[in-house]
């Protein structure tokens, strides 16, 4: 199942400190890694969230970046002040060995374009720079496939779409929610306590039979999906509104709780034996 999520840029508004905001973002990133989320879309929810949006995007991308070239890509910024205390994601693009002698032919690696002694090369996190002329600028992240292993490394660049299994999530900034939903070419699941109770047989059968991408959409702490979309919700095609937390005991469900809970339910039923 190819699934992405859409969350508002106001998702951090209920946290008052940079440390707490950072931990919330980490929790969301971990859930997205666990359940193989393809893309995290952050949509606009008003005009007062610019600083939170920047923080959100920066930390999500930082956590998804392999540790061996984070400093090269991000440099020093106060936005990352508390990331040192966060648990690693350990998603597939981060789990390769750092021992050059263990790198196998046809293995895929994250790389960053560097310049050494006037020539371009790539750093794949094995303690040496591999000669490779890239059309990309210095500091650009790419994915490479190993053509020859240690000690005479050679690589070729590949696209993420060429990788047959899950690799990592993408992060995308978007406009308002209605524009995101209108441009989504696939199934749209809107999460709301006003929606119909989740029906495993009906909802999961549809997902299992469909090859189109799925977008799981979340509202904000202060405003649910219906409040954000208003009457426009009636104009959406190929969408359904689902309540994943019937009979909830709390007044609200926090965004990090909602993401983990909803993805857990979908994952359990979609991949259960039938």
C-alpha positions, -999 to 999 in steps of 0.1 A, spaced: 0 0 0 14 34 -11 3 57 17 11 94 25 -2 117 52 -13 153 52 -10 173 84 -15 210 91 14 235 98 -4 243 130 3 209 145 29 223 168 7 251 182 -1 233 215 36 230 223 53 261 239 90 252 239 114 243 211 123 211 230 87 199 231 81 208 195 112 189 185 100 158 204 66 159 188 81 161 153 103 132 162 73 111 173 56 118 140 87 109 120 91 76 139 55 67 131 60 75 95 91 54 94 75 24 111 45 24 87 65 32 55 49 65 47 58 77 13 53 114 17 45 138 46 25 167 32 24 198 54 -5 220 44 -13 256 53 -37 262 82 -38 300 85 -10 325 83 5 324 117 26 293 115 56 303 95 82 296 122 66 262 131 64 253 95 102 259 90 109 239 121 87 211 111 102 207 76 138 211 88 136 185 116 116 160 95 142 162 67 170 161 92 158 129 108 153 112 74 189 121 64 216 95 70 237 106 100 270 105 81 263 137 61 238 156 82 264 183 91 272 187 54 235 192 44 222 212 73 252 230 89 245 247 122 211 261 130 193 267 163 163 248 149 183 216 155 193 225 191 175 194 207 178 168 179 208 152 196 184 136 222 161 121 196 161 84 187 173 75 152 147 64 127 168 35 113 147 34 81 163 15 51 182 45 38 201 48 71 209 12 79 238 4 56 273 -5 70 300 21 74 327 -5 68 339 -1 31 350 -37 29 314 -48 36 298 -28 8 284 -51 -19 279 -47 -56 244 -35 -65 239 -21 -30 221 12 -29 233 41 -7 225 76 1 252 100 -10 260 137 -10 279 155 -37 312 169 -25 343 186 -41 378 173 -32 410 188 -47 389 206 -73 370 175 -85 335 163 -77 329 131 -59 303 115 -35 304 107 1 285 75 9 295 72 45 324 48 44 353 72 53 364 79 18 353 100 -11 343 81 -43 352 98 -76 320 105 -95 312 135 -116 277 146 -109 256 172 -127 243 183 -93 256 211 -71 279 205 -42 259 195 -11 231 179 -31 217 146 -18 214 117 -43 210 79 -43 237 58 -59 240 21 -68 274 4 -62 289 -8 -95 322 -20 -81 330 -25 -44 360 -21 -22 387 -10 -29 380 4 -63 346 19 -58 325 31 -87 288 41 -86 260 53 -107 231 76 -97 196 61 -96 161 75 -89 143 67 -57 115 52 -78 139 25 -90 143 11 -55 119 -19 -53 112 -16 -16 106 11 10 135 36 13 124 67 32 97 94 33 96 126 14 86 160 29 65 184 10 51 219 18 17 226 2 -10 252 1 -44 249 18 -60 216 25 -86 218 -2 -60 224 -29 -40 194 -16 -71 171 -18 -82 184 -51 -48 176 -66 -45 142 -51 -49 115 -76 -59 86 -54 -79 76 -24 -85 102 3 -93 92 38 -102 121 61 -99 114 98 -126 129 119 -148 121 150 -177 132 128 -170 104 103 -183 69 100 -169 43 123 -140 24 107 -154 -6 89 -125 -32 84 -143 -53 57 -155 -23 36 -125 0 40 -97 -25 39 -111 -45 9 -111 -13 -11 -75 -5 -1 -63 -41 -9 -79 -41 -43 -67 -6 -53 -32 2 -67 -37 40 -64 -19 60 -37 -37 67 -4 -37 100 14 -45 99 51 -56 134 62 -55 149 97 -69 181 111 -54 204 138 -59 204 175 -83 234 174 -100 226 141 -111 193 127 -113 185 90 -149 197 87 -140 230 103 -111 235 80 -128 226 48 -163 239 55 -188 232 27 -160 224 3 -159 189 19 -190 181 -2 -171 188 -34 -143 163 -29 -142 133 -52 -130 98 -42 -129 106 -5 -144 92 27 -145 105 63 -136 79 89 -136 79 127 -107 58 139 -113 66 176 -150 58 183 -159 62 220 -127 82 227 -122 90 264 -103 123 258 -117 156 246 -92 156 217 -66 132 202 -32 148 197 -18 148 162 11 124 171 -14 100 188 -38 102 158 -11 94 133 2 64 152 -33 51 160 -47 55 125 -17 40 108 -17 11 133 -53 2 125 -48 4 87 -15 -16 89 -30 -43 110 -60 -50 87 -43 -44 53 -15 -68 61 -34 -93 82 -38 -129 68 -71 -132 51 
